[in-house]
Amino acid sequence: MGSLLTGRSSSLAKMQSFRSLKPLNVSLNQVLDQRPFGVDYGRLDNGLSYYVRCNPKPKMRAALALAVKVGSVVEEENERGVAHIVEHLAFSATKKYTNHNIVKFLESIGAEFGPCNNALTSFDETVYELLVPIDKPELLSEAILVLAEFCSEIRLSKDDLEKERGAVMEEYRGNRNASGRIEDAHWALMMEGSKYAERLPIGLEKVIQTVSSETLKQFYEKWYHLQNMAVIAVGDFPETTGVVELIRTHFGHKTSKPDLPPIPHFPVPSHEEPRYSYFVEPEAAGSSVIISYKMQASQLKTIKDYRDKLVESMFKTALNQRFFKISKREDPPYFSCSAYTYDLVRQSKAYMMTSYCKEKGTLEALESMLLEVARVRLHGFSEREISVVRALLLSNIESAYLERDQMESTSLRNEYVQHFIHGFPVIGIECEAQLQKTILPCISASEVSKYAEKLLTSCSCVIKIVESQASAKINDLKNVVLKINKLEKERSITPWDDEDAPEEIVNSKPNAGNIVRQLEYSNIGATELILSNGMRVCYKCTDFSDDEVLFSGFSYGGLSELPEEKYFSSLMGSEIAEEVGMFGHRPSVLMDMLAGKRVDVGVEVGKYVRSFYGNCSPLYLETGLQLVYQLFTTDVTPIEEVVKRVMQVEKEMILARERDPFTAFANRVTEINYGKSYFFKPLRISNVKEVDPLKACEYFNSCFKDPSTFTVVIVGNIDASVALPLILEYLGGIPKPSEPILHFNSDYIKELPFTYPTTITREVVHSPMVDAQCRVHICIPVELKKGTMVEEIKYVGFLSKLLENKILELLRFKHGQIYGASVYDFLDGYLPCITTDVRGDISINFSCDPKISSKLVDLALDEILRLQEEGPSNQDVLTMMEIEQRAHENGLQENGYWLHMILGSYQSRIYSGDVGDSFKILHEGRLNVRESLTPLTMQLALQRIVPFKNQHTVVIQKPQLSWSKWLTSFSQGTLIGRDAKILAGIAGLSILALSFRRFSKTT
């Protein structure tokens, strides 16, 4: 207890220390330290740079990287895509490691390998990344040896290349969707006149298909030399000297050839005339407007440069505040709009604004976006707006300062990578905190407003419209620009009219409740309270993150209890309530009220439970609990213009889903595997028209009304002496209704009407699509008996990981025909009912060349059969156990993991009133399964749990064929299943947070 109190008082002292930081006496011309902060930084005699830093989070782990200052922009025309292919082949074979033994080594020590996990190729850099355990002395040395192999020993043989072409092609094919085409076209328009326009990292299909291993070797030998490289190691090391010596041991003997070429610089030209594009994309996820302003990347060398960066950040934040408020107006010009800066390439960046709007509403959205920037130029931001922004930025840096000793090693590693590649300074959080506390109060509203002068359409501006069907022309875009320019010149734009925000979230002080019962659970390190209104609260104090508290509350009884006539209205209840103001204030007003307060609360009405969840700083725990109190005491009522906007957004989302080729496939997968109940059918516009807003709000109000049905778990940096009075006031103060509302016993929750398949089904869904893509979904029903439920569920998790590893090993590494594979288990939607057996499924998903999809399905099914008949190898089992153990060790250092485990103990079927016992049984179940895992027990589990021989489904999505091709396929006997369906289905609201492929080309 003594150490816990010491840690708690230390955290409180740290919080106070930020607020007592004194302003610095600095000159704007003062030069920032260009040597990176907090790291052992140097260069070996052969030119290799190194960065080594001790960092304790996560414990006994090291984040490593080999950064290479070379990317796709240096490729010749016949090499387009070669930098990325070299990165792929690094994991295939080197001088020391062959046959993907690097991947096997990483997985054997619990460092998972997978798509987007281990490397990236960009325009100006290639970076190889590892996150490895270092609790055994030899592991760090071997991981650094792997980076040394990447440095100069990648094999790049003809056989290696042929095995990997299919995987690279599948990555290429996976990017040929609507968002990929939109991004590529915008990038080409933005970078027109520069070599960057024609050097997307993924490359050209013809190069991927035909490039020779000799061309790869020439590129590798030309550009991969030590002066272009750095090794970065950040981890839980006792000291840095030993790590530097390991780097010297594995890299020091290497040399580079003399007279190597310098890295060329490719400028990005500016232009005064705006560039326009009207892009019609039939599969677009919605109508959008993208406005970009190219500019030179900021050089952070002096205090003035840092100050300018803060001005830019304040402008962006203030403009986003306005965009958000405009989106919440009646009949808004767009549903969402955001401004952000993006580092395009070396020495170039862009200020970007992206909006998502209604169909045929792009011109209105464009006008509104340009108008708002012009309004700032004419009238500026108000001091009130800038005070809100200043509070937000100070809050952000305060949070970083409080957790400066708890930063993840991967975050620090990435900072040093950027220091090496782009020269971004690393001055340390302590220095940044002092600078921001000194500078932010001195930046005026007029100074922030002047930034808008950089966003004139004559400043290298690119305007792009994306729609699924043409509704305007390029001249219409030009006319909008001319109109705004004319209004600005005539000063005909009115000032911004802001609304006032109340100071207090809760209008009247609640009548605090009291503690009826208190229990301590030593095996969890948690305290449980039963409050006088019946609410159950469990809290656990941790010191993982000084500025983090997580909380979640749940109650049984969700959408599964509803008949069809009430379902769709109730389904929309959360959407309407959020926009009306479920915390007692409209979202646009609440945003200002919470400015500078690190708190966020949301809700979800699910199949079987209703829940709220949130995170906050310990400094703002009261605010977080006030929002929960408001949730339970606010009766939302529909407001006509708000409901109209919500329904319009929902209709646009439905239309977008219906354009997505993936939708018909996803819908058919759901129908085959779960049935045709209205719960599983996609939302249609006809369903939206049937929604009764009043009934939707009434249902939502009833979901969060009775505190006696809720269990709340709080985990984080909690001082009990501070938190308990707040819990009693705002959670205990929630009034308990005179009659129970939605009071359900977990034993009698109504199960969704799943109808799992009982036979073998194999279908092809043909979808019209612009570029040919193919997706495969294999689903195997599982059933677990109640008596062995705890351990069987654990076995299902291990089996899923085994199948994922073996299918990836077979289809990716042996046959080279897929980029990645995922295996998921789903068990009855986690129905909290102890009266039935557990049912569910294990699903296998991958994408591939349409022509070989059936062959790959057969290979995958044969591999499952082989595992059932022969069992996995001993190494397979050891690898799974190591990956699971490492993930568990990392999780034990995270608040989110503990929140999940405690909630899981309450929601488990074995919970009977004592969460400590439930937690113990689940923990022992995990240990029992781990102790019993052998190749034989895994084989028996596969035979027992995965009876796929007689029960499984396969759904393959392929491009829809033309009539002549269909006849040819039919005559050859290659067409399977039914005719293609018209699109319907799945796509999100957000669109185009453009990545320009910068970090998407990863191995």
C-alpha positions, 0 to 999 in steps of 0.5 A: 500500500505504501508504494501505491500511495507514493505513486499516487502522490507522485502523479499528483505532484507531476500534475501540479508541476505543469501548472507551476511551469514558469514562462521562459525568457527566450528570443525568437531568433534563438536556435533550437538544439538540432541534436535529438533530445534524450537519446544516445546519438552518433555515427559509426566510422562507416557512416551508419547513424544510430539512435539508442534510448532507454524507455520503460514502456512497454516493459522488457520490450524494444522498438527497433528500426532501420531507416533508409533515406531512399524511396520510390522517387529515385526509381527509373521508369523501368523500376517503378515499384522496385523500392517496395518490392525490395522491402517485401523481399527483405523478409523472404530471404537474406544471406543468413535467413532463408525461406521466410525464417525471419518471419518464423524467428519473429513469431517464435519470440512473440513478435507478430508479423503481418501486413502493415506491421513491419515495414513501409515504403514511401516516396522518400524513405523505406523503414523496417520496424520490429517490436521485440521482447528482450527478456532474454539476452540473445533476443535483442542481439538477433533482432539487431542482426536482422536489421543488419541483414536488411542493410546489405544482405537481402538475397533478391534471387529470381526464385525469391522474386517469383514467389513474392510477385503474387503477394505484391500484385495482391497488395496492388490490386487491393488498392485499386478500389474507389478510394485508391483511384481518388487518391491516386488521381488527386496526387497526380494533380497535386504533384503535376510537374514533379517526378513525385507525380509519377512515382507512387510507391506501389509502382506499375502493374507491368513492372511488378509482373515483369521486373527482373531480379537483376534490376532489383539488385542494381537498385539495392546496391545503388541506394542501400549504403550506410550513409543513407541509413540509421538504426534506431533502438528504443526500449527497456534497456538498463543502459545504452552503451551495451546496445550501441556496442551490439549495433557496432558488432553487427554493422561496424564491419560493413562498408559501402562502395566508393563514389556512391550517388548522392540522393537527388532532390526533386522540387515540387513546382508552385502555381498561381492558377488553381488546378481543378478536377471533377472526378466521377467515381461510380463506386465513391463512398459519397460526394466530397470536396478536397481543397489543397494548398501546397507550400514549403515544409516548415523548417523548425530551426529557431524559436520563431519557427516553433512559434509559427508552427503553433500559429498554424496549429491554432488556425487549423483548430479554430477553423475546424471549430467553425466547420463543426458548428456549420455542419450542425446547422439546419440544412448544412452545406456539408455533413462533415468538414475538416482542415489539416496539414499533411507532409507530402514529400521532402520539403513540401507540405499541404494545407488541406480541407476535406468535406463530405456532403449530400449528393449533388451538393458539392458546389454548395460545400465548396462555396461554404469552405472557401467562404469561411476562409475568406471570412477569416481574412476579412473579419478574423477570429474572435478573441473568444474563439482563440481563447478556446483554441488556446485552452485546447492546445495547452490541454494537449501539451499538458497531457503529453507533459504528464505522461512524458515518462510513459511514452510508448517506445514505438512513438519515440522510435518514430520521432527519431526516424523522422529526425533522421529522414526529414531533419525534424527536431526532437527537443523533448516534451519538457522543452515543448511544454515550457515553450508552449506555456510561454508562447501560446498566451502571447499569440493574438487572434489577429495573428492567427487570422493572418494565416488565412492569407496563405490560403488564397486560391492563387497559392498553389491551390488544387480543388477537386470534386468527387461524385458518383454521377456528374452533376456539374462541370469544371466551369462551375467550380471556377465560377464558385471561386470567382464568386467568393473572390468577388464577395471578398473584394467587395467586403460583402461577407458578414462576420462570424456569429458565434453562440454563447455556451453555458459555463456549467454542464450540470445545472443543479447539484445532484443529491449525492447517494451513499455506499450500501456495500463495499467489497475488496477484490485483492486478486484484481486489485479493485474495489466494488461499491453498491450505491444507494440507487442500486448502481454497481461501481468497480474501480481499479487504481493504476499507474500505467498512464498518469493522465488516463482514466477509462470507464464503461457502464453496461446494462443487459437488454438491447435491440434483441428484445425488440419486435420488428415494428419497433426495431428500426426506430429504436436503432436510430435512437442513438443517432438522433439523441447524439445530434439533439444533445443527449448530455443536455446540450447541443453538440456545437455548444458542448464542444465549447463547454469542454474546450481544454478539458480532456474528456470524451463520453459515448454510448452504444445500444447493442444487441444484448447490452446498453452501454456508455464509455469514456476516457478522461484525465484524472483532472477532469474525472468530475467532468466525465461523471457529470456527462454520465449524470446528464445522460441519465437525467436528460430526456431527449426530444426530436427537433425537426431540423435535427432529425431531417439532417440525421435522416439525410446523412443516413440516406447518403450512407445507404446510397454509398453502401449500395455503390460499394462492390463489397456490399453485395458480398457482405450481405450474402455472407451474413445471410448464408451464415446467420439467416434472413432475420430483420436484425441481419438485413442491411438498412434500406432507405425504406426502413429510414422512411419508417423511423418514428423520431418520437419513438426513437427518442423514447426508446433511447431515454429508457435505455439510460434511465434506471441506474440500478440496472447498470454496472460501471467499471473505472480503471486508471490513475484514480485518487480514491479520496478524490474520486469517491465523493465524485462517484457518490455525487454524480453516479450515486446522485442519478435518481432511481425511477419508482418502477424498474425500466428495462430490467433484464436478468442475464439468464433470460436475454432474448437471443438473436435468431441466428440460423447457423449453416448445417451443410456445405454451401459454396457460392460466387457473388458477381459484382460490377466493379471498375477494377477487378478484385476478389474476396474470399470468406470461409465460415465454419460453425462451432458449438461449445458445450456448457460444461467446458465453456471457459476453457473451450472459449480459450481453445477457440482463440488459440485455434483461430490464431493457429489457422491464421498462421498456417493459412498465411504460411501456406498461401502467402509464403509458400504459394505467394498468392495473397497479401494477408489473411485474417481469421476471426472467431464469433461466439453467439454475439457473446450472449450472457446466458448460462442456460444454453450451449455456446454457438458461433463460427470461425471465419477466414478472410483473404483477397486474391486473384479472381482466377485462382480463388477457388484453388486457394479456397481448396488449399485452405480447406485442405490445410485445415483437414491436414491439421485435423488429421496430423495435428500442428507441429510442436513449433506451431504450438510454441509460436502461438503460446509465445504470441499469446503470452507476449500480448498478455504481458503487454496488456497487463501494462494497459488500462484498456486491457484491465477494463476489458478483463474486469468487464468481461468478468462481470459479463461472463456466463460464470459470473454469479455476484462475485467478480473476483471469483469470475475473474479467478475462474477465467484466469485459471481457465487461461492457465489451464489451457496454456498448460495443456497445449500440445500438438495432440490437444490442439489436434483434438480441439480442432476435431472437436470444435471445428467440424468443417467436413460437413458444415462450412460455407464459402462465399467468393466475390468476383467481378461481374462478367460481360455477356460474352465472357459469361457465355465463355465461362459457362461453356467451360464450366467455370461459373459457380453459384448465382448471378451477380447482385446489384450493390448494397451494403457497407461503407462508413460516413467518413471519406478521404482523410487522404493518405496518398499511399504514403504509408500504405505500401507495407510488408 
